[in-house]
Each structure stands twice: as C-alpha cells, then as structure tokens.
Amino acid sequence: MSASVPRLVIAAPSSGSGKTTVATGLMAAFAARGLAVSPHKVGPDYIDPGYHALATGRVGRNLDAYLCGPELVGPLFLHGAQGCDIAVVEGVMGLYDGAAGEGELASTAHVAKLLRAPVVLVVDASSQSRSVAALVHGFASWDPEVRVGGVILNKVASDRHEELLREALEQAGVPVLGALRRAAQVSTPSRHLGLVPVAERQGAAVEAVAAMAAQVVDGCDLGALEGLARTAGAVPGGSAPWTPASPASPAHHPTRSDEADQQRAPVVAVAGGPAFTFSYAEHTELLTAAGADVVTFDPLRDEELPEGTAGLVIGGGFPEVYASELSANEPLRKAVAELAGSGAPVAAECAGLLYLCRELDGLPMCGVLDAGARMTERLTLGYRDAVAVGDSVLAAAGTRMRGHEFHRTAVEPGSGVEPAWGVRGPRPRVEGFVERGVHASYLHTHWASEPGVARRFVERCRTS
C-alpha cells in the first residue's frame, strides 16, 4: 500500500477537552461521505477504539510508542490503514503529555511526528474568549516539528462567543476548522477507568456515535479537514506495513514429525463479551498467524469453553462490574479450572487475573490461583518496564517487555511462588503468577512488540 495515506491527529491541550467526541464524530462523518476510514488511538486505551469501530466499521487500533517502541508506530499504522482512503488518530491526554519521566515518549506529539501527520487541536472554549489565541499559539509553537494545522473549538456558548474566539484566533495564525456547541446528547457515561465500553451500551453507543457525527457535520468544515489530511506526506523512514507473519514473527512451519499435529490447528479460546472488552486486535492476528484457530466466547453466557480448547486467553475489562454474573456461571468456572489444572496454556491480564482468583469481592471465581481479589479506592496507573522472572507459556526467562497497569483492584498475595514479571524502575518488585501452564498478571502488554510471545503460546497449545 502507499505509505502516504491521508491522515489527521486529533489532539487537545488537556484531557476532557472533547477529543473523543471530535475524533469519533469525524470518523463517522468521513465514513458517511463514502470514505474508508482507518481509526487509531494513541496510547494503551482499549475503550475509545470500540467507539471508533462503531464509527467506521473497521477495527480500532492503538499506536503506543512506549509499549511497542517508536519504530513500530509507522508499520502498525500502515497495517491498520491498508485499503483506506483516510486515517484519523485520536490523541491521549494533552498534546505533549507522554510517559512519566520519559520526555515526549508516547505522547500525542511524539506519535504525530513519527507519522508526520498534521494535528488538529480541540480546545475547550467554555471559559475563555481572547485568551484562546495565547493558548493555541503556545501549543502550535512549542515544538516546531509538530504541525498544528487547525483548531476545532468545543463547548462554544453562542454565536457571539464564536465570533470573539474566531477574531482572537486570527492573530494566532492557525485556522479554525470547526466550532461545536455544547450538546448533552453526545456525552458518554464513564466510570473509574474512563468511558463505559461499547459492548456494555450497545444501542446507546450507536446513538452516541450518531450524535457525535451530527455535531461534527454541523460544526466543522469537513472539506478543509480532508484537505489538511491530504497534506501529509509519506510516513517517515520508508516504513512498510507491519504483518503478524513478518520475518520478525514467522508463522509456524511444520516438519515431518509434527505434520499431523499441524493439520489440526490448536483451538485458542479468547474471552470476550461485556466483561472482557480489553484486547488489542494484533493479538488475535498474531495467534492466527502462529497457527491457532482463535474462537471467542463470552464468560457471562457460555457455560462451556469452545470445543477442543487447547489454550485460553483472558484479557482485561470490568469483571468487578459483572462479578455476580461471572460467579453464577459455575459450569464455566469449573471448565476453566479443569483446563488450567490439565496444564494447558492460560494467559490472563488484569481482569483475567481477577477471574482466575479464588474470589472477587467475596464472590467465588475460578479458583485457579490461591489468591483473593477486591475493589479498592486506590487507582494503580502507569507504564511498566518488566522482565520475565522465569520460563512460562508466554516468555522465556529474561524476556523484556513493556506493559501498562490501570486498575482499582488488589490481589492478595500480589505474586506467586513463581512470579510472572519483575518490574524494573525506582521501586523494583515482582508481580503476577506462573503456575504450570498459567501466566497471570496485572500488566497489559502489546504482543506486537515481542511476536515470539504468540508463537510460544501456540506451540505450547500444540504440544501440551
């Protein structure tokens, strides 16, 4: 594909300015014009991509320069944008906010520079008029390598307010590409980890996305925004699209000794449904490329694991919201415990870790791990630099990966006799559990950064 796909990065001075409304609405508006839109999100967020997928009909994908490394941002972008007419990238936090203590790393500005993409700054104008010019000028001039190509004013109170804002911004030299009035119907409910996922809202989420699109169509110059996107040149560095079966992550090639086994792809069951919505699309692609037959199931409804399950992947989500329903599905809890007890590979992250515990807030879970989980008032949040403490179904001892923690729960004890990861940094610690074929941890990781993880997991499924 061409490495010069038209693209925009939607950024803001701070969180809460309206990035998700504008980005999602713009994606839907472009799609309604007949464009194939590639949706992306900066950072480790799992929830916004669900709204992006509703808006575009394509899988929402993340671009995280910390988890995957700056060198993979371009290839992963091009992988997601294949066959598309335009790409919209929603930023994270404020434009220049990156990984703590790491400078610009993983910030929206960093990703915009890696993609050489023009930035549209969404500004909450609800409590200012002329001051907006100083704000925009500061963001536009802070880093000469970041090209702020336009501004969208959000939460504008009236025609007169908009007039004052536009007059002020003429002095900043940055064009106004849209002005959105306050609109309650585009708001999306949230909880302690951000917006409520699409899978939990269903019809309401569809209505919210439609409202976002209508607001963007009414308040923005779509022609000018598309024109700005087309000013993006080739992605720097001669990037080629990432592929799950690239030389860095070759698919399994059978020998005569395992040819019979290769004819039957091992079934890898992946937890889904409203309780387990946190998953990167590349994980399934890597598992498939490694030779697995990936089957999704819903632990809230399905009383059995998929037929022939040889391995289990349980990602993140909100099990605490559905603790009673998960606990009530006793047949599936027993099936998971039996699978883990057989030594089959099981990979669990965050919510998956809680589900494998003995109990969650006093309600019985799968009992695979002799640990209890509970909700707390404390938010644990941040990137982590981790190394595999010992061998597991996911990684050989010494494998280094970067992860992200984001939860208000605690597991006691926090690690098993064989921990999953050693977390490096100012406060080194061990965390997670490795028991037989189980690898369970709070850390969310992006397997594209270490494709051997998926290959190793599938091989263990094939041979366990």
C-alpha positions as CSV (number, residue, x, y, z in Angstrom):
1,M,0.0,0.0,0.0
2,S,1.0,3.6,-0.3
3,A,2.8,5.0,2.8
4,S,1.2,8.4,2.1
5,V,-2.3,7.7,3.3
6,P,-4.1,11.0,4.2
7,R,-4.2,11.4,8.0
8,L,-5.0,13.6,10.9
9,V,-4.1,13.5,14.5
10,I,-6.9,14.9,16.8
11,A,-5.2,16.4,19.9
12,A,-6.1,18.8,22.8
13,P,-4.4,20.9,25.4
14,S,-5.6,18.5,28.1
15,S,-7.9,15.6,28.9
16,G,-11.6,16.4,28.9
17,S,-11.4,18.9,26.0
18,G,-13.5,16.8,23.7
19,K,-11.0,14.7,21.7
20,T,-13.2,11.6,21.7
21,T,-16.3,13.5,20.5
22,V,-14.4,15.2,17.7
23,A,-12.3,12.2,16.6
24,T,-15.2,9.7,16.7
25,G,-17.6,12.1,15.1
26,L,-15.1,13.0,12.4
27,M,-14.5,9.3,11.7
28,A,-18.3,8.7,11.3
29,A,-18.7,11.8,9.2
30,F,-15.9,10.9,6.8
31,A,-17.4,7.3,6.6
32,A,-20.8,8.7,5.7
33,R,-19.2,10.6,2.8
34,G,-18.2,7.2,1.4
35,L,-14.6,7.2,2.6
36,A,-12.9,4.1,4.0
37,V,-11.7,5.4,7.4
38,S,-8.9,3.9,9.4
39,P,-9.3,4.6,13.1
40,H,-6.4,4.8,15.6
41,K,-5.9,5.7,19.2
42,V,-2.6,7.0,20.8
43,G,-1.7,5.1,24.0
44,P,-2.9,2.0,25.7
45,D,-6.6,2.9,25.8
46,Y,-9.0,0.0,25.0
47,I,-12.3,1.8,25.2
48,D,-12.1,4.6,22.7
49,P,-11.2,2.2,19.9
50,G,-14.6,0.5,20.4
51,Y,-16.4,3.7,19.6
52,H,-14.1,4.2,16.7
53,A,-15.0,0.8,15.3
54,L,-18.7,1.7,15.5
55,A,-18.0,4.9,13.6
56,T,-16.0,3.4,10.8
57,G,-16.9,-0.3,10.6
58,R,-13.2,-1.2,11.0
59,V,-11.2,-2.4,14.0
60,G,-9.9,0.4,16.2
61,R,-6.2,0.1,16.6
62,N,-3.7,1.5,19.1
63,L,-0.4,3.3,18.5
64,D,1.7,3.2,21.6
65,A,5.3,4.3,21.3
66,Y,6.1,3.0,24.8
67,L,4.6,-0.4,24.7
68,C,5.7,-1.2,21.1
69,G,8.6,1.2,20.6
70,P,8.7,4.2,18.3
71,E,10.0,2.0,15.4
72,L,6.7,0.1,15.2
73,V,4.3,3.1,15.2
74,G,4.6,3.7,11.5
75,P,4.3,0.0,10.5
76,L,1.4,-0.6,12.8
77,F,-0.3,2.5,11.5
78,L,0.1,1.3,7.9
79,H,-1.1,-2.2,8.8
80,G,-4.3,-0.8,10.1
81,A,-4.7,1.8,7.3
82,Q,-4.4,-0.7,4.4
83,G,-7.1,-0.2,1.9
84,C,-8.3,3.0,3.5
85,D,-8.9,6.5,2.0
86,I,-8.1,8.4,5.1
87,A,-7.0,7.8,8.7
88,V,-8.0,9.6,11.9
89,V,-5.8,9.3,15.0
90,E,-7.2,10.2,18.4
91,G,-4.6,11.5,20.8
92,V,-4.2,10.9,24.5
93,M,-4.2,13.4,27.4
94,G,-2.7,16.7,26.5
95,L,-0.8,17.1,23.2
96,Y,2.7,17.0,24.8
97,D,1.9,14.6,27.8
98,G,3.9,11.4,27.5
99,A,5.1,8.6,29.7
100,A,6.1,9.9,33.1
101,G,9.7,10.8,33.3
102,E,10.3,9.9,29.7
103,G,10.0,13.3,28.0
104,E,7.9,13.2,24.8
105,L,7.9,9.4,24.6
106,A,4.4,8.0,23.8
107,S,2.8,11.5,23.7
108,T,0.4,12.5,21.0
109,A,3.0,14.9,19.8
110,H,5.6,12.1,19.5
111,V,3.2,9.9,17.5
112,A,2.3,12.8,15.3
113,K,5.9,13.4,14.5
114,L,6.5,9.6,13.9
115,L,3.7,9.6,11.4
116,R,4.5,13.1,10.0
117,A,0.8,13.9,10.4
118,P,-0.9,17.3,10.8
119,V,-2.5,18.0,14.2
120,V,-6.0,19.4,14.8
121,L,-6.2,20.9,18.2
122,V,-9.5,20.6,20.0
123,V,-9.9,23.4,22.5
124,D,-12.5,23.7,25.3
125,A,-13.5,27.3,24.8
126,S,-16.2,27.3,27.5
127,S,-14.5,29.7,29.9
128,Q,-12.4,32.0,27.6
129,S,-12.5,34.3,24.6
130,R,-9.4,36.2,23.6
131,S,-7.2,34.0,25.8
132,V,-7.7,31.2,23.4
133,A,-5.3,32.8,21.0
134,A,-2.4,32.7,23.5
135,L,-3.3,29.1,24.3
136,V,-3.3,27.9,20.7
137,H,-0.2,30.0,19.9
138,G,1.7,28.3,22.7
139,F,0.8,24.8,21.7
140,A,1.5,25.5,18.0
141,S,4.9,27.0,18.6
142,W,6.2,24.8,21.4
143,D,7.7,22.1,19.1
144,P,8.5,23.2,15.5
145,E,8.3,19.6,14.4
146,V,4.7,19.3,15.4
147,R,2.5,20.9,12.7
148,V,-0.8,22.2,14.2
149,G,-2.8,22.6,11.1
150,G,-6.1,23.8,12.6
151,V,-8.3,24.3,15.6
152,I,-11.7,23.0,16.5
153,L,-13.4,25.0,19.2
154,N,-15.5,22.9,21.5
155,K,-18.3,23.9,24.0
156,V,-18.9,27.2,22.3
157,A,-21.8,29.0,24.1
158,S,-23.3,31.2,21.4
159,D,-22.8,32.8,18.0
160,R,-21.3,35.9,19.7
161,H,-18.9,33.7,21.7
162,E,-17.8,32.0,18.5
163,E,-17.3,35.4,16.8
164,L,-15.0,36.5,19.7
165,L,-13.0,33.3,19.6
166,R,-12.5,33.5,15.8
167,E,-11.4,37.1,16.0
168,A,-8.8,36.2,18.6
169,L,-7.5,33.2,16.7
170,E,-6.9,35.3,13.5
171,Q,-3.8,36.6,15.4
172,A,-2.5,33.1,16.2
173,G,-2.3,32.2,12.5
174,V,-4.0,28.9,13.0
175,P,-7.2,28.3,11.0
176,V,-10.4,27.5,12.8
177,L,-11.8,24.3,11.2
178,G,-14.9,24.0,13.3
179,A,-16.9,25.3,16.3
180,L,-19.1,22.9,18.3
181,R,-21.9,24.0,20.6
182,R,-22.4,22.3,24.0
183,A,-24.5,19.1,23.4
184,A,-25.5,16.8,26.1
185,Q,-26.6,14.0,23.7
186,V,-23.0,13.3,22.6
187,S,-21.8,12.7,26.1
188,T,-20.9,9.1,27.0
189,P,-21.2,7.7,30.5
190,S,-18.0,6.9,32.4
191,R,-16.7,5.0,35.4
192,H,-13.4,4.8,37.3
193,L,-11.3,3.7,34.2
194,G,-12.9,6.0,31.6
195,L,-15.8,5.7,29.3
196,V,-18.2,2.7,29.5
197,P,-17.2,0.3,26.8
198,V,-19.4,-0.1,23.7
199,A,-20.1,-3.7,24.5
200,E,-21.9,-2.6,27.6
201,R,-24.0,0.1,25.9
202,Q,-24.9,-1.4,22.6
203,G,-27.8,0.7,21.2
204,A,-27.0,3.7,23.3
205,A,-23.4,3.6,22.0
206,V,-24.7,3.6,18.4
207,E,-26.9,6.6,19.2
208,A,-24.0,8.5,20.9
209,V,-21.7,8.0,17.8
210,A,-24.5,9.2,15.5
211,A,-24.9,12.3,17.7
212,M,-21.1,12.9,17.6
213,A,-21.2,12.6,13.8
214,A,-24.1,15.0,13.5
215,Q,-22.4,17.6,15.7
216,V,-19.2,17.4,13.7
217,V,-21.0,17.7,10.4
218,D,-23.0,20.7,11.6
219,G,-20.0,22.5,13.2
220,C,-16.9,21.5,11.2
221,D,-15.5,22.2,7.7
222,L,-15.2,18.6,6.5
223,G,-13.7,19.7,3.2
224,A,-11.0,21.7,4.9
225,L,-10.2,18.8,7.3
226,E,-10.0,16.3,4.5
227,G,-7.7,18.7,2.6
228,L,-5.5,19.1,5.6
229,A,-5.2,15.3,5.9
230,R,-4.1,15.1,2.3
231,T,-1.1,17.4,3.0
232,A,0.5,14.5,5.0
233,G,3.4,13.0,3.0
234,A,4.9,9.5,3.3
235,V,5.3,8.0,6.7
236,P,8.9,8.6,7.6
237,G,11.6,6.0,7.5
238,G,10.4,4.1,4.5
239,S,8.0,2.1,6.7
240,A,6.3,-1.0,5.4
241,P,3.1,-2.2,6.9
242,W,3.5,-4.5,10.0
243,T,2.4,-8.0,9.5
244,P,1.8,-10.8,12.1
245,A,3.7,-13.2,9.8
246,S,6.6,-10.9,9.1
247,P,10.2,-12.1,9.2
248,A,10.3,-10.9,12.8
249,S,7.3,-13.1,13.7
250,P,7.3,-16.0,11.2
251,A,4.3,-18.4,11.2
252,H,5.0,-21.9,12.4
253,H,6.5,-24.1,9.6
254,P,5.8,-27.8,10.2
255,T,8.4,-30.6,10.0
256,R,7.5,-34.2,9.1
257,S,7.4,-35.1,12.8
258,D,4.7,-32.6,13.6
259,E,2.9,-32.5,10.2
260,A,-0.1,-34.5,11.6
261,D,-0.5,-32.1,14.5
262,Q,-0.2,-29.1,12.1
263,Q,-3.2,-30.3,10.1
264,R,-5.3,-29.6,13.2
265,A,-4.8,-26.1,14.3
266,P,-5.0,-25.8,18.1
267,V,-8.1,-24.0,19.3
268,V,-7.3,-20.9,21.4
269,A,-10.3,-19.6,23.3
270,V,-10.3,-15.9,23.8
271,A,-12.7,-14.4,26.4
272,G,-14.9,-11.6,25.1
273,G,-18.3,-10.2,25.8
274,P,-19.1,-7.2,28.1
275,A,-16.9,-8.3,31.0
276,F,-13.7,-8.8,28.9
277,T,-13.5,-6.0,26.3
278,F,-9.8,-5.1,26.6
279,S,-7.9,-6.6,23.8
280,Y,-5.5,-5.5,21.0
281,A,-6.5,-6.6,17.5
282,E,-2.9,-7.6,16.8
283,H,-3.0,-10.3,19.5
284,T,-5.6,-12.4,17.6
285,E,-3.8,-11.8,14.4
286,L,-0.5,-13.0,15.8
287,L,-2.2,-16.1,17.3
288,T,-3.8,-16.9,13.9
289,A,-0.5,-16.3,12.1
290,A,1.2,-18.7,14.5
291,G,-1.2,-21.4,13.5
292,A,-4.0,-21.2,16.1
293,D,-7.8,-21.5,15.5
294,V,-9.0,-18.5,17.5
295,V,-12.5,-18.8,18.9
296,T,-14.1,-16.0,21.0
297,F,-16.5,-16.9,23.9
298,D,-18.5,-14.9,26.4
299,P,-17.9,-15.9,30.1
300,L,-21.2,-14.3,31.0
301,R,-23.3,-16.5,28.8
302,D,-21.4,-19.6,27.7
303,E,-21.3,-22.5,30.1
304,E,-18.6,-24.3,28.2
305,L,-15.3,-23.5,26.6
306,P,-15.2,-23.8,22.8
307,E,-15.0,-27.3,21.7
308,G,-11.4,-28.6,21.6
309,T,-9.9,-25.7,23.5
310,A,-6.2,-26.2,23.9
311,G,-5.3,-22.8,25.3
312,L,-7.1,-19.9,26.9
313,V,-6.5,-16.1,26.7
314,I,-8.4,-13.8,29.1
315,G,-7.7,-10.2,28.6
316,G,-8.8,-7.1,30.5
317,G,-12.2,-5.5,31.2
318,F,-14.5,-4.9,34.1
319,P,-15.1,-8.2,35.9
320,E,-15.9,-6.3,39.1
321,V,-19.0,-4.9,37.4
322,Y,-20.1,-8.4,36.4
323,A,-18.8,-10.3,39.4
324,S,-22.1,-11.8,40.3
325,E,-22.9,-13.0,36.8
326,L,-19.4,-14.4,36.4
327,S,-19.7,-16.2,39.7
328,A,-23.1,-17.5,38.9
329,N,-21.8,-19.2,35.7
330,E,-20.4,-22.1,37.8
331,P,-20.2,-24.6,34.9
332,L,-17.7,-22.3,33.0
333,R,-15.7,-21.5,36.1
334,K,-15.2,-25.3,36.6
335,A,-14.3,-25.7,33.0
336,V,-11.7,-23.0,33.2
337,A,-10.3,-24.6,36.4
338,E,-10.1,-28.0,34.8
339,L,-8.4,-26.7,31.7
340,A,-5.8,-24.9,33.9
341,G,-5.4,-28.0,36.1
342,S,-4.6,-30.1,33.0
343,G,-1.5,-27.9,32.3
344,A,-3.0,-26.3,29.2
345,P,-1.6,-22.8,28.4
346,V,-3.6,-20.0,30.0
347,A,-2.7,-16.3,29.6
348,A,-4.5,-13.8,31.7
349,E,-4.1,-10.0,32.0
350,C,-5.7,-7.8,34.7
351,A,-9.4,-8.7,34.6
352,G,-8.3,-12.2,33.5
353,L,-6.1,-12.3,36.6
354,L,-9.1,-11.5,38.8
355,Y,-11.3,-14.1,37.1
356,L,-8.7,-16.8,37.9
357,C,-8.5,-15.9,41.5
358,R,-10.3,-17.8,44.3
359,E,-12.8,-14.9,44.8
360,L,-13.5,-11.3,43.8
361,D,-15.2,-9.1,46.4
362,G,-16.3,-12.3,48.3
363,L,-17.8,-14.0,45.2
364,P,-16.4,-17.3,44.0
365,M,-14.3,-17.1,40.8
366,C,-12.4,-19.9,39.0
367,G,-10.1,-20.8,41.9
368,V,-7.2,-21.4,39.6
369,L,-5.0,-19.2,41.7
370,D,-4.9,-19.3,45.5
371,A,-5.4,-15.6,45.8
372,G,-8.2,-13.2,46.6
373,A,-9.2,-10.0,44.7
374,R,-11.1,-7.0,45.8
375,M,-12.0,-3.5,44.7
376,T,-10.1,-0.6,46.4
377,E,-10.2,3.2,46.5
378,R,-6.6,3.4,45.1
379,L,-6.0,3.8,41.4
380,T,-2.9,2.0,40.1
381,L,-1.9,3.6,36.8
382,G,1.2,3.8,34.7
383,Y,3.6,2.2,32.2
384,R,5.9,-0.6,33.5
385,D,9.2,-1.9,32.3
386,A,9.2,-5.6,33.0
387,V,11.3,-8.7,32.6
388,A,10.1,-12.3,32.8
389,V,11.3,-13.8,36.1
390,G,11.2,-17.4,34.8
391,D,10.1,-19.5,31.9
392,S,6.4,-19.5,31.1
393,V,4.0,-20.3,28.3
394,L,4.4,-16.7,27.2
395,A,8.1,-15.9,27.6
396,A,11.4,-17.3,28.3
397,A,13.2,-16.1,31.5
398,G,14.8,-12.8,30.9
399,T,12.4,-11.7,28.1
400,R,11.9,-7.9,28.5
401,M,8.6,-6.4,27.7
402,R,6.9,-3.1,28.5
403,G,3.4,-3.1,30.0
404,H,0.7,-0.9,31.4
405,E,-1.3,-1.1,34.6
406,F,-4.7,0.6,35.1
407,H,-7.0,-0.8,37.8
408,R,-8.7,-0.1,41.2
409,T,-8.4,-3.7,42.4
410,A,-5.9,-5.5,44.6
411,V,-4.9,-9.2,44.6
412,E,-3.5,-10.8,47.7
413,P,-0.9,-12.1,47.5
414,G,0.3,-10.0,44.7
415,S,2.6,-12.7,43.3
416,G,3.0,-16.4,43.4
417,V,5.9,-18.6,44.3
418,E,7.0,-18.1,40.7
419,P,6.1,-14.5,39.7
420,A,5.2,-13.5,36.2
421,W,7.3,-10.3,35.9
422,G,10.0,-8.4,37.7
423,V,9.1,-4.7,37.4
424,R,12.1,-2.5,36.9
425,G,12.5,1.1,38.0
426,P,12.8,3.2,41.2
427,R,10.6,0.7,43.1
428,P,11.5,-2.7,41.8
429,R,9.1,-5.5,42.6
430,V,7.8,-8.8,41.4
431,E,4.1,-9.4,40.4
432,G,1.8,-12.0,38.9
433,F,1.7,-15.7,38.8
434,V,3.3,-18.5,36.8
435,E,1.8,-21.9,37.8
436,R,2.1,-24.9,35.4
437,G,0.6,-23.5,32.1
438,V,-0.8,-20.4,33.7
439,H,0.6,-16.9,33.2
440,A,-1.5,-14.3,35.1
441,S,-0.5,-10.7,35.7
442,Y,-1.9,-7.2,36.1
443,L,0.3,-6.0,33.2
444,H,-1.4,-5.3,29.8
445,T,1.2,-5.9,27.1
446,H,1.2,-5.5,23.4
447,W,2.4,-8.7,21.7
448,A,3.5,-6.9,18.5
449,S,6.5,-5.7,20.5
450,E,7.6,-9.3,21.1
451,P,6.0,-11.6,18.4
452,G,7.6,-14.6,20.0
453,V,5.1,-14.4,22.8
454,A,2.2,-15.6,20.5
455,R,4.4,-18.2,18.7
456,R,5.5,-19.6,22.1
457,F,1.9,-19.7,23.4
458,V,0.6,-21.5,20.3
459,E,3.4,-24.0,20.3
460,R,2.6,-24.9,24.0
461,C,-1.0,-25.3,22.9
462,R,0.1,-27.6,20.2
463,T,2.2,-29.8,22.5
464,S,0.5,-29.7,25.9
